[in-house]
């Protein structure tokens, strides 16, 4: 049986084109946190390598999670720009979708949060603690309302700018 020449099987080893968020995010902890650890600001608990909401165990190590660090320093990882005549006419409906999407993400992923929602004169600007949340908000807007969607990722600053226009 002859294999398709364009097919490439998985090859074990290093894959530099695939990057780990922790290696890239300047706000992520570089060392493994002692377990369990609890964020002093939001109350999320770090256990078994993940941040979770829920009951805080006794004798936890106090820390500040990367999302709270970003919020404290007002250093978003994501910017979502919502522009256009349709966006102005349906502002409340669109922002409800954004808030609902972000709330669902936050329940499973405590580090994915909205920092702020503001108006810059051209439309709404949403800042996020996580590039994946910004990307997801853009995708949710595109799925619900169509329009033009553009992503600009700055690898050096670990920053994603999402622009949705309709």
Secondary structure, 3 states (H helix, E strand, C coil): CCCCCCCCCCCCCCCCCCCCHHHHCCCCCCCCCCCCEEECCCCCEEECCEEECCCCCCCCEEECCHHHHHHHHCCCCEEEEEECHHHHHCHHHHHHHHHHHHHHHHHHCCCCCEEEEEECCCEEEEEECCHHHHHHHHHHHHHHHCCEEEEEEECCCCEEEEEEEC
